[in-house]
């Protein structure tokens, strides 16, 4: 899984190779976790993972389901009320774990507030840290200052008003939210999910942090040879993949306009993701862009589409570190994106082209030029495919776990 659940799971399973992990979790994915834990192939890792389940609605299954749905409906602010109450229960549970482990002579050495990555809810482990003197680690944290309003020019007035208001609230929360500042002050180590977040923490909290994107790459060695050999230009079409949820921040219309402006004669735009695509289909037809609409696809199918594509066109302007970009690297797929958020940290000139944030119109032109460049320079594009796998290894979960463990050791 991608998003927060997959991110948290990969961190835990990677750290369990080096640490004894005591994990307090809400429980939505308890059946999948417990099934994984019982599989013989996972036994060596599973023995170092100890789960404590705290359903967010207590024993009321319907309440749990209702609150979880608020979480999945991004932007439902009611969720934070329940999440904050849950975090208080987490802190109490952690106090009990610390007491038990102390009595057993196996003390807890680190308290790590891992996810969710948004800065607005730092939990209460920082309080436990102040009480026990156990070092507190928070992050990776997404603390970007707000949505770039230059990219909201074509948005309906209602969307513009929402983004404008959210930007103001975000600014005020970053600067003045008391519990956030207390957590940051207590932290022995802050981890930034993106370079933008790293700058925000320094600006608003006056705190240095370590840049460590919250998600990593999984590169199966069995797939690497296949990916390296899949030089995709020995075919009639130039296949451009766009992947994501069809909401405004993902800027799918920008991708369609860029493909049209590139005037690559054999370009095919492959669109993967859920949401209302009616307006985007209409735009593609108007601009005579050949597009294939897949809707939401299972994970394995997305990997196959990536392996048959020439480039990932990732047009989003408001992200953490997108999982799809990491998957593209692991599949040897060059990336064109904005130089912002997590993708701006990940995509170097060796594996793709990152264009600066400017205006929506200028980005369309920049993306069109980037697409044309890779279409015309097949040798460079093929070299990028090779480099993607090297970059994926650099950003692998194993490397990230090594880095975290080294940081842990500086605190203990």
C-alpha positions in Angstrom: 0.0 0.0 0.0 1.1 3.6 -0.6 0.2 6.7 1.4 0.5 6.8 5.2 -0.2 3.1 5.9 2.4 1.8 3.5 4.9 4.3 4.6 4.5 3.4 8.3 4.6 -0.3 7.6 7.8 -0.1 5.5 9.5 1.9 8.2 8.6 -0.6 10.9 9.6 -3.7 8.9 12.9 -2.1 7.8 13.8 -0.9 11.3 13.0 -4.3 12.8 16.1 -5.7 11.1 18.1 -3.5 13.5 15.8 -2.6 16.5 13.3 -4.1 18.8 10.1 -2.3 17.7 7.2 -1.7 20.0 4.5 -0.4 17.8 1.3 1.4 18.9 -1.1 1.3 16.0 -4.8 2.2 15.4 -5.8 -1.2 14.1 -7.5 -0.7 10.7 -4.9 -3.1 9.1 -4.6 -5.5 12.0 -5.9 -8.5 10.1 -3.3 -8.0 7.3 -0.5 -7.4 9.8 -1.3 -10.5 11.8 -1.6 -12.6 8.7 1.8 -11.4 7.6 3.3 -12.0 11.1 2.3 -15.7 10.9 4.0 -16.4 7.6 7.2 -18.5 8.0 9.1 -16.3 5.5 8.6 -13.3 7.7 9.4 -14.9 11.1 12.9 -13.5 11.4 11.6 -9.9 11.1 8.3 -10.5 12.9 10.0 -11.6 16.1 11.3 -8.1 16.6 7.9 -6.4 16.0 5.5 -6.1 19.0 2.1 -4.6 18.2 -0.3 -2.8 20.7 -3.6 -2.2 19.0 -5.7 0.9 20.0 -8.8 1.1 17.7 -9.7 4.8 17.3 -13.4 4.2 18.2 -12.7 1.8 21.1 -14.8 -1.4 21.0 -17.4 0.3 18.8 -16.8 -1.1 15.3 -19.2 1.3 13.6 -17.6 4.3 15.3 -14.2 3.0 14.2 -15.4 2.7 10.6 -16.9 6.2 10.6 -13.8 7.9 11.9 -11.5 6.0 9.6 -13.6 7.2 6.7 -13.0 10.7 7.8 -9.3 10.0 7.7 -9.5 8.7 4.1 -11.6 11.7 3.1 -8.7 14.1 2.9 -9.7 17.5 4.1 -12.3 16.3 6.6 -11.2 18.4 9.6 -13.4 16.5 12.0 -10.9 13.7 12.0 -8.3 15.8 13.9 -10.7 15.9 16.9 -10.7 12.1 17.2 -7.1 11.7 16.3 -6.0 14.0 19.0 -8.0 12.1 21.6 -6.5 8.9 20.3 -3.0 10.3 20.6 -3.6 10.9 24.3 -4.5 7.2 24.7 -1.3 6.4 22.8 0.8 8.3 25.3 -0.8 6.5 28.2 -0.2 3.2 26.4 3.4 4.1 25.8 3.9 4.9 29.5 2.7 1.4 30.4 5.0 -0.2 27.8 8.0 1.8 29.3 7.1 0.6 32.8 6.8 -3.0 31.7 10.1 -2.9 29.8 11.9 -1.3 32.7 10.7 -4.0 35.0 11.9 -6.7 32.6 15.3 -5.0 32.3 14.8 -4.2 28.6 14.2 -0.4 28.6 12.9 1.6 25.7 15.7 3.8 24.3 13.9 5.9 21.7 10.3 7.3 21.4 9.5 7.9 17.7 6.4 9.7 16.5 6.4 8.3 13.0 3.1 9.1 11.2 0.9 10.6 10.1 3.4 13.0 8.6 1.4 16.2 8.8 2.8 18.7 11.3 -0.6 19.7 12.8 -0.8 16.6 15.0 2.5 15.8 16.8 0.9 13.5 19.3 2.0 13.4 22.9 5.1 11.3 23.0 7.0 14.5 23.5 5.3 14.8 26.9 6.4 11.2 27.7 9.9 12.1 26.7 9.9 15.1 29.0 8.7 12.8 31.9 11.2 10.0 31.2 14.2 11.6 29.6 13.9 9.1 26.7 15.0 10.9 23.5 12.0 11.9 21.3 12.2 11.6 17.5 9.5 13.2 15.3 9.2 12.7 11.6 9.5 12.6 8.8 7.3 15.7 8.9 5.5 17.5 6.1 5.4 21.1 7.1 5.2 23.0 3.8 3.9 26.6 3.9 0.9 26.1 1.6 -0.5 25.7 -1.9 1.2 27.8 -4.6 -1.6 30.1 -5.6 -0.2 30.8 -9.0 -1.5 27.4 -10.0 -5.0 28.1 -8.9 -5.7 30.7 -11.6 -8.1 28.4 -13.5 -9.8 27.0 -10.4 -13.4 27.8 -9.6 -13.8 30.6 -7.1 -14.9 28.2 -4.4 -11.7 26.2 -4.8 -9.6 29.4 -4.8 -11.3 30.6 -1.6 -10.6 27.2 0.1 -7.0 27.2 -0.9 -6.5 30.8 0.2 -8.1 30.1 3.6 -6.1 26.9 4.1 -2.9 28.7 3.3 -3.6 31.3 6.0 -4.5 28.7 8.5 -1.4 26.7 7.7 0.8 29.8 8.2 -0.8 30.6 11.5 -0.5 27.0 12.7 3.1 26.7 11.7 3.9 30.0 13.5 1.7 29.9 16.6 0.4 26.4 17.3 1.6 25.8 20.9 1.6 22.0 21.0 3.5 21.8 17.7 6.2 24.2 19.0 6.4 22.2 22.3 6.9 19.0 20.4 9.5 20.5 18.2 11.3 22.0 21.2 11.4 18.7 23.1 12.5 16.7 20.0 16.1 15.4 20.1 15.8 14.8 16.3 13.4 16.2 13.7 13.1 14.6 10.3 11.9 16.6 7.3 9.9 14.8 4.6 10.8 17.4 2.0 13.3 20.2 1.4 10.3 22.7 1.6 9.4 21.3 5.0 13.1 21.6 6.2 13.0 25.3 5.3 9.7 25.8 7.1 10.9 24.2 10.3 13.9 26.5 10.3 11.8 29.6 9.5 8.8 29.0 11.8 10.3 26.8 14.6 14.0 27.9 14.5 14.9 24.2 14.5 17.4 22.3 12.3 16.2 19.0 10.9 17.5 16.1 8.8 16.0 15.7 5.3 14.7 12.2 4.9 11.8 11.7 2.5 9.1 9.7 4.3 8.8 7.0 1.7 11.3 4.7 0.0 11.9 2.4 -2.9 11.4 -1.3 -3.1 13.6 -2.8 -5.9 13.1 -6.5 -6.4 16.3 -7.9 -7.9 14.3 -10.4 -10.0 12.7 -7.4 -11.8 15.8 -5.3 -12.3 17.2 -7.1 -15.4 13.8 -7.1 -17.0 13.5 -3.3 -16.3 17.0 -2.5 -17.5 16.4 -4.3 -20.8 13.0 -2.8 -21.4 14.3 0.0 -23.6 10.9 1.3 -24.5 11.6 3.1 -27.8 11.4 0.1 -30.1 7.7 0.6 -30.6 5.4 2.9 -32.5 4.1 5.0 -29.7 5.7 7.4 -27.1 3.9 6.4 -24.0 3.4 9.0 -21.3 2.1 7.9 -17.9 0.1 10.1 -15.5 -0.9 8.5 -12.2 -2.8 9.9 -9.3 -6.0 10.9 -7.8 -8.0 13.3 -10.0 -8.1 16.3 -7.6 -7.1 19.9 -8.3 -3.6 19.7 -6.7 -2.6 16.9 -9.1 -3.1 19.2 -12.1 -4.1 16.6 -14.7 -5.3 19.3 -17.0 -1.7 20.6 -17.1 -0.5 17.2 -18.3 -3.0 17.1 -21.1 -2.1 20.6 -22.3 1.6 19.7 -22.1 1.1 16.7 -24.3 -0.9 18.7 -26.8 1.7 21.5 -26.9 4.6 19.1 -27.4 3.1 18.0 -30.7 4.8 14.6 -30.5 3.0 12.8 -33.3 2.9 9.4 -31.7 2.3 10.5 -28.1 -0.2 8.5 -26.0 -1.2 9.7 -22.5 -2.0 6.8 -20.1 -4.1 8.1 -17.2 -4.3 5.9 -14.1 -6.2 7.0 -11.0 -9.7 7.4 -9.5 -11.9 10.4 -9.5 -14.3 12.2 -11.9 -12.5 12.3 -15.2 -15.3 13.7 -17.4 -13.8 17.3 -17.6 -10.4 15.8 -18.4 -11.7 13.5 -21.1 -13.4 16.5 -22.7 -10.2 18.6 -22.6 -8.2 15.7 -24.2 -10.8 15.4 -27.0 -10.8 19.2 -27.6 -7.0 19.3 -27.8 -6.8 16.1 -29.8 -4.7 14.3 -27.3 -4.7 10.5 -27.6 -5.4 9.2 -24.1 -6.2 5.9 -22.5 -8.2 6.0 -19.2 -7.6 3.1 -16.9 -9.3 4.3 -13.7 -8.1 2.9 -10.4 -5.9 -0.2 -10.9 -4.4 -2.8 -8.6 -0.8 -2.3 -7.6 0.6 -5.0 -9.9 -1.2 -3.6 -12.9 0.2 -0.2 -12.3 3.7 -1.7 -12.2 3.1 -3.3 -15.6 1.9 0.0 -17.1 5.0 1.7 -15.7 7.3 -0.9 -17.3 5.7 -0.3 -20.7 5.8 3.5 -20.5 8.5 5.9 -21.7 8.1 8.6 -19.0 6.1 9.5 -15.9 4.6 13.0 -16.2 4.0 14.0 -12.6 2.3 17.4 -12.6 1.3 17.8 -8.9 2.2 21.0 -7.0 1.2 19.9 -3.5 2.6 16.6 -2.1 4.7 15.0 0.5 6.9 12.5 -1.2 4.7 10.8 -3.8 4.8 7.0 -3.7 4.2 6.8 -7.4 7.5 8.6 -8.1 9.4 6.1 -6.0 7.7 3.3 -7.9 8.6 4.9 -11.2 12.3 4.8 -10.1 12.1 1.2 -9.1 10.6 0.4 -12.5 13.3 2.2 -14.5 10.9 5.0 -15.6 12.3 8.5 -16.2 10.3 11.3 -14.5 9.2 14.8 -15.5 7.9 16.8 -12.5 7.9 20.2 -10.7 11.0 21.0 -8.6 9.0 21.1 -5.4 7.8 18.9 -2.6 9.3 15.4 -2.2 9.6 14.8 -6.0 11.8 17.8 -6.2 14.2 16.2 -3.7 14.1 12.8 -5.4 14.3 13.6 -9.1 17.8 14.5 -10.2 19.0 15.3 -13.7 20.2 11.7 -13.9 16.7 10.2 -13.7 14.5 12.9 -15.2 13.7 16.6 -15.6 12.4 18.8 -12.8 11.0 22.2 -13.8 10.7 25.1 -11.5 7.4 26.4 -10.0 6.3 29.5 -11.9 2.8 29.7 -13.4 0.5 27.1 -14.7 0.9 28.4 -18.3 4.7 28.4 -18.0 4.7 24.9 -16.5 2.7 23.6 -19.5 5.4 24.9 -21.8 8.2 23.6 -19.7 6.7 20.2 -19.5 6.0 20.2 -23.3 9.7 21.0 -23.9 10.8 18.3 -21.5 8.6 15.7 -23.2 9.9 16.7 -26.6 13.5 16.6 -25.4 13.2 13.0 -24.2 11.3 12.0 -27.3 14.0 13.4 -29.5 17.0 12.1 -27.4 16.3 8.4 -27.0 19.9 7.7 -25.9 19.6 10.1 -23.0 16.2 8.7 -22.0 17.5 5.2 -22.1 20.4 6.3 -19.9 18.0 7.8 -17.5 16.2 4.4 -17.3 19.4 2.8 -16.2 20.1 5.5 -13.7 16.6 5.2 -12.2 17.5 1.8 -10.7 20.7 3.2 -9.1 18.7 6.1 -7.7 16.0 3.6 -6.4 18.7 1.7 -4.6 20.0 4.9 -3.0 16.5 5.6 -1.8 15.7 2.1 -0.8 14.0 1.3 2.5 17.1 -0.6 3.6 19.3 2.5 3.1 16.8 4.7 5.0 16.6 2.3 7.9 20.4 2.3 8.1 20.4 6.1 8.1 17.7 6.2 10.9 19.6 3.7 13.0 22.8 5.7 12.7 20.8 8.8 13.9 19.3 6.8 16.8 22.7 5.8 18.0 23.8 9.5 18.2 20.9 10.0 20.7 21.4 7.0 22.9 
